[in-house]
Amino acid sequence: MPDRREKALQTALSDVDPEVREAAAISLDQLEGLRDLPQLLDQLATGDRRTRIAMVYALGKIHSSKIFVPLLEALKSEDPDLRSAAAQIIGEKHHPKTLAPLVKALEDPEVGVVAEVATALGQFPDPRLSKLLGTLISREEQIALAAIDSIGRIGYPEGEDALLKALSDSRPALRIHAAAALGKLSLAEGT
C-alpha cells in the first residue's frame, strides 16, 4: 500500500494547484519518515547525544503510534536536553496515552525540563490539568510562566483561581502572563 500512496503522491507533485503539490510533498516526507523509522529508533538508542536529540525531533514528524514508546523512554533519559525534547514532541502529538507519563515528568529535578513539560501539558485539552498546572505557579519563574501560559492555552475556567493568584504575584512577568491567560479562559464550562 505505501507504494501505491507514493506513486499517487509523486503524480500529485505535478498538479496544477500549488497547494496540492505542497500537500503531496509533505505527505511524501511523512512516508519516508515511516520507512526510516527503524533506523531512527536505532540512532535514538545508540547515537551520541546530539544525534539522539535530533532523532527525537525526527520522530515528531512521523505519524505513527510506534513513536510513543521511544519518546516516553527518552522522557526518562539521564540527559535533561533529551528529556526536554521528548516532552516537547509528546506535547505536540498530545496522544492521550502519553498524558500520565508526562504528568509524572513534572517531578523532574531540572527546572528546564519541568518548564517544557508544563508547556507540553498545555497541548492537552483536559480541564484537570489547569488545577495541576496551577500548583506550579509558586515554583521557579521559568516553570511558573510555562504553567500560566498552558492554563491559558487549555482555556478552561478551572484555571481561573490560579491565574488570579498569579496576577498578584510579586514577579512582574507572572502578572503579565496571568493577565494575558485570563483573557483566554472560556466564561463557563462548554463555552
SEMAR-198763 format. One record per residue (C-alpha): x, y negated, z; residue in three letters. Coordinates in steps of 0.001 Angstrom, whole numbers, padded with zeros to 6 digits, always signed. Layout:
REM residues N
XYZala ...
This chain:
REM residues 191
+000000+000000+000000met +002782-002543+000696pro +003983-002056-002904asp +000534-002988-004252arg +000439-006020-001982arg +003921-007060-003003glu +003146-006792-006726lys -000059-008792-006303ala +001740-011448-004293leu +004577-011665-006811gln +001980-012277-009520thr +000380-014928-007293ala +003714-016757-007173leu +002927-017823-010765ser -000602-019026-010001asp -001569-022436-011381val -002589-023613-007902asp +000410-024647-005760pro -001387-023699-002552glu -001877-020144-003835val +001825-019989-004718arg +002768-021230-001255glu +000468-018721+000493ala +001889-015903-001642ala +005452-016887-000746ala +004617-016911+002961ile +002951-013510+002703ser +005921-012061+000841leu +008184-013273+003655asp +005930-011527+006172gln +006017-008268+004207leu +009788-008495+004041glu +009857-009006+007803gly +007794-005860+008336leu +010164-003922+006101arg +013137-005277+008070asp +011580-004593+011480leu +013724-001520+012293pro +016920-003488+011578gln +015666-006475+013582leu +014899-004245+016543leu +018322-002623+016298asp +020013-006035+016282gln +017866-007153+019213leu +019063-004135+021179ala +022724-004122+020141thr +023636-007554+018789gly +025624-010255+020511asp +023856-012978+022470arg +023320-015362+019547arg +022079-012540+017304thr +019661-011272+019954arg +018127-014728+020361ile +017834-015087+016569ala +016120-011686+016417met +013504-012819+018958val +012677-015783+016722tyr +012631-013493+013686ala +010114-011248+015458leu +007903-014291+015852gly +007450-014399+012088lys +006205-010827+011909ile +002526-009942+012242his +002605-006502+013821ser +001714-005047+017192ser +005137-003351+017133lys +006847-006604+018130ile +005310-006916+021592phe +007222-004191+023418val +010623-005581+022325pro +009513-009124+023145leu +008416-008048+026613leu +011758-006282+027087glu +013542-009489+026046ala +011462-011331+028647leu +013232-009175+031268lys +016740-009677+029853ser +019629-010848+032019glu +020140-013743+029578asp +017925-016721+030508pro +018047-018110+026961asp +016783-014792+025604leu +014011-014787+028238arg +013051-018342+027260ser +012962-017474+023562ala +010846-014394+024277ala +008415-016470+026369ala +008087-018999+023550gln +007304-016367+020930ile +004932-014494+023241ile +003080-017772+023784gly +002875-018439+020059glu +001439-014967+019491lys -000825-015174+022600his -001725-011498+022434his -003917-010512+025416pro -001692-007542+026338lys +001247-009889+026930thr -000543-012153+029394leu +000127-010187+032608ala +003880-009791+031974pro +004084-013464+031069leu +002386-014440+034338val +004855-012212+036193lys +007687-014087+034475ala +006663-017190+036447leu +008742-015572+039223glu +011920-016005+037147asp +014748-017672+039112pro +015679-020008+036221glu +013847-023338+036034val +014097-023488+032229gly +012608-020024+031840val +009700-020799+034164val +009032-024034+032253ala +008983-022104+028963glu +006657-019506+030491val +004336-022272+031728ala +004310-023727+028222thr +003597-020299+026737ala +000683-019749+029114leu -000906-022878+027691gly -001457-020940+024456gln -003876-018527+026144phe -007499-019770+026338pro -008132-018442+029843asp -009623-020783+032473pro -007987-018790+035296arg -004620-019944+034044leu -005496-023572+034767ser -005559-022897+038502lys -002438-020752+038353leu -000562-023429+036428leu -001800-025994+038937gly +000249-024246+041620thr +003405-025103+039666leu +002935-028871+039821ile +004831-029122+043110ser +007878-027428+041548arg +010797-028981+039660glu +009816-031706+037213glu +010526-029617+034095gln +008204-026872+035359ile +005559-029316+036570ala +005443-031135+033226leu +005092-027879+031312ala +002303-026776+033655ala +000433-030073+033328ile +000692-030048+029541asp -000528-026439+029443ser -003505-027212+031670ile -004451-029937+029200gly -003905-027628+026226arg -006080-024921+027783ile -008709-027615+028262gly -010967-026024+030884tyr -012353-028155+033723pro -010880-025691+036251glu -007621-027604+035870gly -009091-030932+036916glu -008183-030762+040622asp -004537-030000+039887ala -004344-032822+037348leu -005974-035301+039725leu -003408-034357+042355lys -000604-034787+039805ala -001992-038205+038921leu -000965-039377+042403ser +002447-037637+042426asp +005478-039784+043214ser +007087-038803+039893arg +006004-041178+037097pro +006446-038593+034333ala +003966-036300+036062leu +001435-039113+036381arg +001791-039939+032678ile +001327-036331+031595his -001543-035796+034053ala -003378-038842+032708ala -002997-037538+029156ala -004027-033988+030124ala -007154-035164+031949leu -008453-036553+028672gly -008125-033143+027038lys -010294-031249+029519leu -013810-030366+028493ser -016510-032112+030513leu -018227-028958+031653ala -017945-025250+031068glu -018746-024371+027496gly -018209-027874+026082thr 
